Amino acid sequence: MVSFMDFERVIADRSYDSEEFLHQIAEKGAEAAIPPRKNRKVSCEYDLHFYMVSS
């Protein structure tokens, strides 16, 4: 999904919180500002500042 793009940060809503998508972002060396889904068993960190500024 993101393999052909160049970016430094991905800002998205909870629906994009998946291990596969977060792994693809990390492989590109980018930062993910994606809040965790409410039913996620293991919570992940995200930059709330960037997420809130983009809303």
PDB file of N, CA, C and O in Angstrom:
ATOM      1  N   MET A   1       0.805  -1.191   0.000  1.00  0.00           N
ATOM      2  CA  MET A   1       0.000   0.000   0.000  1.00  0.00           C
ATOM      3  C   MET A   1       0.859   1.270   0.000  1.00  0.00           C
ATOM      4  O   MET A   1       0.530   2.234  -0.690  1.00  0.00           O
ATOM      5  N   VAL A   2       1.935   1.278   0.753  1.00  0.00           N
ATOM      6  CA  VAL A   2       2.772   2.475   0.833  1.00  0.00           C
ATOM      7  C   VAL A   2       4.156   2.245   0.254  1.00  0.00           C
ATOM      8  O   VAL A   2       5.024   3.108   0.388  1.00  0.00           O
ATOM      9  N   SER A   3       4.383   1.132  -0.371  1.00  0.00           N
ATOM     10  CA  SER A   3       5.725   0.780  -0.829  1.00  0.00           C
ATOM     11  C   SER A   3       6.269   1.708  -1.915  1.00  0.00           C
ATOM     12  O   SER A   3       7.487   1.828  -2.049  1.00  0.00           O
ATOM     13  N   PHE A   4       5.425   2.354  -2.679  1.00  0.00           N
ATOM     14  CA  PHE A   4       5.898   3.201  -3.779  1.00  0.00           C
ATOM     15  C   PHE A   4       5.952   4.684  -3.405  1.00  0.00           C
ATOM     16  O   PHE A   4       6.302   5.509  -4.249  1.00  0.00           O
ATOM     17  N   MET A   5       5.616   5.041  -2.171  1.00  0.00           N
ATOM     18  CA  MET A   5       5.601   6.446  -1.754  1.00  0.00           C
ATOM     19  C   MET A   5       6.798   6.775  -0.871  1.00  0.00           C
ATOM     20  O   MET A   5       7.347   5.903  -0.197  1.00  0.00           O
ATOM     21  N   ASP A   6       7.196   8.054  -0.885  1.00  0.00           N
ATOM     22  CA  ASP A   6       8.224   8.552   0.023  1.00  0.00           C
ATOM     23  C   ASP A   6       7.566   9.536   0.979  1.00  0.00           C
ATOM     24  O   ASP A   6       6.841  10.434   0.551  1.00  0.00           O
ATOM     25  N   PHE A   7       7.818   9.370   2.268  1.00  0.00           N
ATOM     26  CA  PHE A   7       7.207  10.216   3.274  1.00  0.00           C
ATOM     27  C   PHE A   7       7.993  10.103   4.575  1.00  0.00           C
ATOM     28  O   PHE A   7       8.775   9.170   4.762  1.00  0.00           O
ATOM     29  N   GLU A   8       7.779  11.059   5.465  1.00  0.00           N
ATOM     30  CA  GLU A   8       8.430  11.060   6.772  1.00  0.00           C
ATOM     31  C   GLU A   8       7.462  10.682   7.884  1.00  0.00           C
ATOM     32  O   GLU A   8       7.874  10.170   8.924  1.00  0.00           O
ATOM     33  N   ARG A   9       6.161  10.938   7.662  1.00  0.00           N
ATOM     34  CA  ARG A   9       5.174  10.700   8.701  1.00  0.00           C
ATOM     35  C   ARG A   9       3.852  10.318   8.056  1.00  0.00           C
ATOM     36  O   ARG A   9       3.493  10.828   6.994  1.00  0.00           O
ATOM     37  N   VAL A  10       3.133   9.415   8.709  1.00  0.00           N
ATOM     38  CA  VAL A  10       1.795   9.037   8.265  1.00  0.00           C
ATOM     39  C   VAL A  10       0.831   9.378   9.393  1.00  0.00           C
ATOM     40  O   VAL A  10       0.998   8.920  10.523  1.00  0.00           O
ATOM     41  N   ILE A  11      -0.174  10.181   9.080  1.00  0.00           N
ATOM     42  CA  ILE A  11      -1.190  10.560  10.049  1.00  0.00           C
ATOM     43  C   ILE A  11      -2.507   9.983   9.551  1.00  0.00           C
ATOM     44  O   ILE A  11      -2.964  10.307   8.455  1.00  0.00           O
ATOM     45  N   ALA A  12      -3.114   9.119  10.374  1.00  0.00           N
ATOM     46  CA  ALA A  12      -4.347   8.462   9.968  1.00  0.00           C
ATOM     47  C   ALA A  12      -5.200   8.165  11.193  1.00  0.00           C
ATOM     48  O   ALA A  12      -4.729   8.251  12.327  1.00  0.00           O
ATOM     49  N   ASP A  13      -6.455   7.814  10.952  1.00  0.00           N
ATOM     50  CA  ASP A  13      -7.329   7.496  12.079  1.00  0.00           C
ATOM     51  C   ASP A  13      -7.189   6.037  12.499  1.00  0.00           C
ATOM     52  O   ASP A  13      -6.424   5.280  11.901  1.00  0.00           O
ATOM     53  N   ARG A  14      -7.923   5.654  13.520  1.00  0.00           N
ATOM     54  CA  ARG A  14      -7.819   4.318  14.124  1.00  0.00           C
ATOM     55  C   ARG A  14      -8.026   3.165  13.139  1.00  0.00           C
ATOM     56  O   ARG A  14      -7.486   2.076  13.329  1.00  0.00           O
ATOM     57  N   SER A  15      -8.799   3.408  12.103  1.00  0.00           N
ATOM     58  CA  SER A  15      -9.089   2.317  11.171  1.00  0.00           C
ATOM     59  C   SER A  15      -7.839   1.809  10.449  1.00  0.00           C
ATOM     60  O   SER A  15      -7.849   0.704   9.907  1.00  0.00           O
ATOM     61  N   TYR A  16      -6.766   2.602  10.437  1.00  0.00           N
ATOM     62  CA  TYR A  16      -5.518   2.196   9.796  1.00  0.00           C
ATOM     63  C   TYR A  16      -4.550   1.522  10.761  1.00  0.00           C
ATOM     64  O   TYR A  16      -3.428   1.191  10.379  1.00  0.00           O
ATOM     65  N   ASP A  17      -4.967   1.315  12.000  1.00  0.00           N
ATOM     66  CA  ASP A  17      -4.111   0.681  12.998  1.00  0.00           C
ATOM     67  C   ASP A  17      -4.083  -0.830  12.778  1.00  0.00           C
ATOM     68  O   ASP A  17      -4.952  -1.558  13.259  1.00  0.00           O
ATOM     69  N   SER A  18      -3.079  -1.282  12.049  1.00  0.00           N
ATOM     70  CA  SER A  18      -2.862  -2.716  11.862  1.00  0.00           C
ATOM     71  C   SER A  18      -1.361  -2.978  11.901  1.00  0.00           C
ATOM     72  O   SER A  18      -0.559  -2.127  11.515  1.00  0.00           O
ATOM     73  N   GLU A  19      -0.999  -4.145  12.363  1.00  0.00           N
ATOM     74  CA  GLU A  19       0.420  -4.486  12.461  1.00  0.00           C
ATOM     75  C   GLU A  19       1.094  -4.415  11.093  1.00  0.00           C
ATOM     76  O   GLU A  19       2.217  -3.925  10.979  1.00  0.00           O
ATOM     77  N   GLU A  20       0.418  -4.898  10.065  1.00  0.00           N
ATOM     78  CA  GLU A  20       1.005  -4.893   8.719  1.00  0.00           C
ATOM     79  C   GLU A  20       1.260  -3.469   8.228  1.00  0.00           C
ATOM     80  O   GLU A  20       2.334  -3.177   7.701  1.00  0.00           O
ATOM     81  N   PHE A  21       0.280  -2.584   8.396  1.00  0.00           N
ATOM     82  CA  PHE A  21       0.428  -1.203   7.933  1.00  0.00           C
ATOM     83  C   PHE A  21       1.513  -0.482   8.732  1.00  0.00           C
ATOM     84  O   PHE A  21       2.327   0.235   8.151  1.00  0.00           O
ATOM     85  N   LEU A  22       1.537  -0.660  10.048  1.00  0.00           N
ATOM     86  CA  LEU A  22       2.563  -0.028  10.880  1.00  0.00           C
ATOM     87  C   LEU A  22       3.949  -0.555  10.527  1.00  0.00           C
ATOM     88  O   LEU A  22       4.926   0.194  10.562  1.00  0.00           O
ATOM     89  N   HIS A  23       4.038  -1.829  10.190  1.00  0.00           N
ATOM     90  CA  HIS A  23       5.317  -2.418   9.779  1.00  0.00           C
ATOM     91  C   HIS A  23       5.803  -1.805   8.464  1.00  0.00           C
ATOM     92  O   HIS A  23       6.989  -1.508   8.321  1.00  0.00           O
ATOM     93  N   GLN A  24       4.898  -1.615   7.508  1.00  0.00           N
ATOM     94  CA  GLN A  24       5.264  -0.996   6.232  1.00  0.00           C
ATOM     95  C   GLN A  24       5.774   0.426   6.440  1.00  0.00           C
ATOM     96  O   GLN A  24       6.734   0.847   5.795  1.00  0.00           O
ATOM     97  N   ILE A  25       5.136   1.159   7.335  1.00  0.00           N
ATOM     98  CA  ILE A  25       5.567   2.526   7.634  1.00  0.00           C
ATOM     99  C   ILE A  25       6.954   2.505   8.257  1.00  0.00           C
ATOM    100  O   ILE A  25       7.819   3.293   7.876  1.00  0.00           O
ATOM    101  N   ALA A  26       7.168   1.616   9.207  1.00  0.00           N
ATOM    102  CA  ALA A  26       8.469   1.513   9.875  1.00  0.00           C
ATOM    103  C   ALA A  26       9.570   1.117   8.900  1.00  0.00           C
ATOM    104  O   ALA A  26      10.692   1.613   9.007  1.00  0.00           O
ATOM    105  N   GLU A  27       9.271   0.232   7.950  1.00  0.00           N
ATOM    106  CA  GLU A  27      10.262  -0.170   6.949  1.00  0.00           C
ATOM    107  C   GLU A  27      10.738   1.018   6.116  1.00  0.00           C
ATOM    108  O   GLU A  27      11.885   1.038   5.670  1.00  0.00           O
ATOM    109  N   LYS A  28       9.878   1.997   5.905  1.00  0.00           N
ATOM    110  CA  LYS A  28      10.236   3.189   5.144  1.00  0.00           C
ATOM    111  C   LYS A  28      11.004   4.188   6.001  1.00  0.00           C
ATOM    112  O   LYS A  28      11.464   5.211   5.495  1.00  0.00           O
ATOM    113  N   GLY A  29      11.148   3.901   7.304  1.00  0.00           N
ATOM    114  CA  GLY A  29      11.848   4.808   8.202  1.00  0.00           C
ATOM    115  C   GLY A  29      11.003   6.009   8.598  1.00  0.00           C
ATOM    116  O   GLY A  29      11.538   7.043   8.997  1.00  0.00           O
ATOM    117  N   ALA A  30       9.696   5.879   8.489  1.00  0.00           N
ATOM    118  CA  ALA A  30       8.780   6.980   8.791  1.00  0.00           C
ATOM    119  C   ALA A  30       8.131   6.770  10.158  1.00  0.00           C
ATOM    120  O   ALA A  30       8.205   5.696  10.755  1.00  0.00           O
ATOM    121  N   GLU A  31       7.498   7.832  10.619  1.00  0.00           N
ATOM    122  CA  GLU A  31       6.814   7.816  11.901  1.00  0.00           C
ATOM    123  C   GLU A  31       5.312   7.690  11.652  1.00  0.00           C
ATOM    124  O   GLU A  31       4.781   8.307  10.729  1.00  0.00           O
ATOM    125  N   ALA A  32       4.631   6.895  12.468  1.00  0.00           N
ATOM    126  CA  ALA A  32       3.182   6.733  12.350  1.00  0.00           C
ATOM    127  C   ALA A  32       2.492   7.499  13.467  1.00  0.00           C
ATOM    128  O   ALA A  32       2.799   7.301  14.643  1.00  0.00           O
ATOM    129  N   ALA A  33       1.568   8.368  13.105  1.00  0.00           N
ATOM    130  CA  ALA A  33       0.725   9.061  14.079  1.00  0.00           C
ATOM    131  C   ALA A  33      -0.686   8.502  13.891  1.00  0.00           C
ATOM    132  O   ALA A  33      -1.571   9.153  13.336  1.00  0.00           O
ATOM    133  N   ILE A  34      -0.857   7.283  14.372  1.00  0.00           N
ATOM    134  CA  ILE A  34      -2.121   6.567  14.234  1.00  0.00           C
ATOM    135  C   ILE A  34      -2.532   6.083  15.616  1.00  0.00           C
ATOM    136  O   ILE A  34      -1.832   5.262  16.208  1.00  0.00           O
ATOM    137  N   PRO A  35      -3.651   6.572  16.146  1.00  0.00           N
ATOM    138  CA  PRO A  35      -4.066   6.113  17.468  1.00  0.00           C
ATOM    139  C   PRO A  35      -4.449   4.631  17.424  1.00  0.00           C
ATOM    140  O   PRO A  35      -4.940   4.150  16.404  1.00  0.00           O
ATOM    141  N   PRO A  36      -4.228   3.915  18.511  1.00  0.00           N
ATOM    142  CA  PRO A  36      -4.564   2.489  18.526  1.00  0.00           C
ATOM    143  C   PRO A  36      -6.074   2.265  18.540  1.00  0.00           C
ATOM    144  O   PRO A  36      -6.831   3.067  19.086  1.00  0.00           O
ATOM    145  N   ARG A  37      -6.492   1.160  17.929  1.00  0.00           N
ATOM    146  CA  ARG A  37      -7.894   0.771  18.006  1.00  0.00           C
ATOM    147  C   ARG A  37      -8.257   0.525  19.468  1.00  0.00           C
ATOM    148  O   ARG A  37      -7.400   0.153  20.270  1.00  0.00           O
ATOM    149  N   LYS A  38      -9.491   0.728  19.804  1.00  0.00           N
ATOM    150  CA  LYS A  38      -9.932   0.555  21.190  1.00  0.00           C
ATOM    151  C   LYS A  38      -9.836  -0.895  21.649  1.00  0.00           C
ATOM    152  O   LYS A  38      -9.664  -1.155  22.840  1.00  0.00           O
ATOM    153  N   ASN A  39      -9.944  -1.832  20.728  1.00  0.00           N
ATOM    154  CA  ASN A  39      -9.894  -3.245  21.104  1.00  0.00           C
ATOM    155  C   ASN A  39      -8.503  -3.858  20.962  1.00  0.00           C
ATOM    156  O   ASN A  39      -8.355  -5.076  21.051  1.00  0.00           O
ATOM    157  N   ARG A  40      -7.499  -3.039  20.747  1.00  0.00           N
ATOM    158  CA  ARG A  40      -6.122  -3.538  20.602  1.00  0.00           C
ATOM    159  C   ARG A  40      -5.639  -4.101  21.922  1.00  0.00           C
ATOM    160  O   ARG A  40      -5.740  -3.437  22.953  1.00  0.00           O
ATOM    161  N   LYS A  41      -5.117  -5.316  21.904  1.00  0.00           N
ATOM    162  CA  LYS A  41      -4.642  -5.963  23.129  1.00  0.00           C
ATOM    163  C   LYS A  41      -3.345  -5.332  23.638  1.00  0.00           C
ATOM    164  O   LYS A  41      -3.173  -5.147  24.843  1.00  0.00           O
ATOM    165  N   VAL A  42      -2.438  -5.004  22.721  1.00  0.00           N
ATOM    166  CA  VAL A  42      -1.177  -4.372  23.085  1.00  0.00           C
ATOM    167  C   VAL A  42      -1.191  -2.961  22.496  1.00  0.00           C
ATOM    168  O   VAL A  42      -1.119  -2.782  21.281  1.00  0.00           O
ATOM    169  N   SER A  43      -1.282  -1.980  23.363  1.00  0.00           N
ATOM    170  CA  SER A  43      -1.355  -0.597  22.913  1.00  0.00           C
ATOM    171  C   SER A  43      -0.018  -0.160  22.323  1.00  0.00           C
ATOM    172  O   SER A  43       1.039  -0.593  22.780  1.00  0.00           O
ATOM    173  N   CYS A  44      -0.067   0.690  21.315  1.00  0.00           N
ATOM    174  CA  CYS A  44       1.156   1.220  20.719  1.00  0.00           C
ATOM    175  C   CYS A  44       1.186   2.724  20.921  1.00  0.00           C
ATOM    176  O   CYS A  44       0.145   3.361  21.083  1.00  0.00           O
ATOM    177  N   GLU A  45       2.373   3.279  20.910  1.00  0.00           N
ATOM    178  CA  GLU A  45       2.531   4.717  21.088  1.00  0.00           C
ATOM    179  C   GLU A  45       2.366   5.436  19.755  1.00  0.00           C
ATOM    180  O   GLU A  45       2.676   4.894  18.694  1.00  0.00           O
ATOM    181  N   TYR A  46       1.877   6.654  19.833  1.00  0.00           N
ATOM    182  CA  TYR A  46       1.770   7.502  18.651  1.00  0.00           C
ATOM    183  C   TYR A  46       1.906   8.947  19.099  1.00  0.00           C
ATOM    184  O   TYR A  46       1.725   9.257  20.276  1.00  0.00           O
ATOM    185  N   ASP A  47       2.222   9.822  18.173  1.00  0.00           N
ATOM    186  CA  ASP A  47       2.418  11.228  18.492  1.00  0.00           C
ATOM    187  C   ASP A  47       1.071  11.943  18.466  1.00  0.00           C
ATOM    188  O   ASP A  47       0.562  12.301  17.405  1.00  0.00           O
ATOM    189  N   LEU A  48       0.510  12.140  19.645  1.00  0.00           N
ATOM    190  CA  LEU A  48      -0.815  12.767  19.759  1.00  0.00           C
ATOM    191  C   LEU A  48      -0.799  14.186  19.201  1.00  0.00           C
ATOM    192  O   LEU A  48      -1.792  14.627  18.623  1.00  0.00           O
ATOM    193  N   HIS A  49       0.308  14.908  19.361  1.00  0.00           N
ATOM    194  CA  HIS A  49       0.404  16.286  18.852  1.00  0.00           C
ATOM    195  C   HIS A  49       0.167  16.336  17.339  1.00  0.00           C
ATOM    196  O   HIS A  49      -0.658  17.119  16.868  1.00  0.00           O
ATOM    197  N   PHE A  50       0.878  15.513  16.585  1.00  0.00           N
ATOM    198  CA  PHE A  50       0.729  15.516  15.132  1.00  0.00           C
ATOM    199  C   PHE A  50      -0.658  15.043  14.726  1.00  0.00           C
ATOM    200  O   PHE A  50      -1.231  15.540  13.757  1.00  0.00           O
ATOM    201  N   TYR A  51      -1.196  14.082  15.467  1.00  0.00           N
ATOM    202  CA  TYR A  51      -2.522  13.577  15.143  1.00  0.00           C
ATOM    203  C   TYR A  51      -3.578  14.676  15.359  1.00  0.00           C
ATOM    204  O   TYR A  51      -4.465  14.850  14.523  1.00  0.00           O
ATOM    205  N   MET A  52      -3.487  15.406  16.460  1.00  0.00           N
ATOM    206  CA  MET A  52      -4.461  16.441  16.772  1.00  0.00           C
ATOM    207  C   MET A  52      -4.333  17.655  15.851  1.00  0.00           C
ATOM    208  O   MET A  52      -5.340  18.258  15.481  1.00  0.00           O
ATOM    209  N   VAL A  53      -3.104  18.017  15.480  1.00  0.00           N
ATOM    210  CA  VAL A  53      -2.892  19.167  14.598  1.00  0.00           C
ATOM    211  C   VAL A  53      -3.488  18.909  13.219  1.00  0.00           C
ATOM    212  O   VAL A  53      -3.979  19.836  12.575  1.00  0.00           O
ATOM    213  N   SER A  54      -3.451  17.675  12.767  1.00  0.00           N
ATOM    214  CA  SER A  54      -3.945  17.361  11.419  1.00  0.00           C
ATOM    215  C   SER A  54      -5.453  17.269  11.362  1.00  0.00           C
ATOM    216  O   SER A  54      -6.031  17.323  10.276  1.00  0.00           O
ATOM    217  N   SER A  55      -6.096  17.133  12.488  1.00  0.00           N
ATOM    218  CA  SER A  55      -7.570  16.976  12.503  1.00  0.00           C
ATOM    219  C   SER A  55      -8.297  18.257  12.200  1.00  0.00           C
ATOM    220  O   SER A  55      -9.528  18.277  12.178  1.00  0.00           O
TER     221      SER A  55
END
